[in-house]
Amino acid sequence: MYIRPLLSALVPALLFALPGLALAQQADPQMEEQMQQQEPETTTYQDWEVACIETQGGERCRMQQTLQIQDEQAQGAYLQASLFRDGDSYIIEILLPLGVDLRPGILMQVDEDGEEIEAPYIACVEQGCVAGHELTDSQFNAMQGGRALTVGFWPLHGEQPLAFDVSLMGFTDASEHL
């Protein structure tokens, strides 16, 4: 298995195409359409990008990192980790390729000694399947002080789970701009 960060080519296309699926029931359809039509302003913080757009309610930002997966089971697919604020809370969403087993959800862990974070799948869309989780303060702080977030998921009919590391380099600086 091998993962490498993708260039920012996918950022405008995917950043707001999945605008907070965890909160989709509360979203304003006109605002979502406006967000998808705008070109976001992006800033890079090491391995993370922060993209922001202006909405009627003010600026809305999301930070993300996209990895290309090079594995015999998921060749050419990508994994995208994104984080955004909802009031005082931070929501993490992980976009995985289609063809995952939805039943167990995903597991995340900061570094090797961090607590395991379970996240259920929220929806599958054309770009892939999205799992989401509202981070506790301790989980968010662990990500700020960590080196990597390991994301584990089961491919459909797979005998072994797949696990990929999302770099946390630049996470703290990027999260300060949400």
Secondary structure, DSSP 8 states (H G I E B T S, - for coil): -EEEE--GGGHHHHHTTSTTGGGGGG--HHHHHHHHHS--EEEEETTEEEEEEEETTEEEEEEEEEEEEE-TTSTTEEEEEEEEEETTEEEEEEEE-SSB--TT-EEEEETTTS-EEEE-EEEEETTEEEEEEEE-HHHHHHHHH-SEEEEEE-BTT-SS-EEEEEE-TTHHHHHTT-
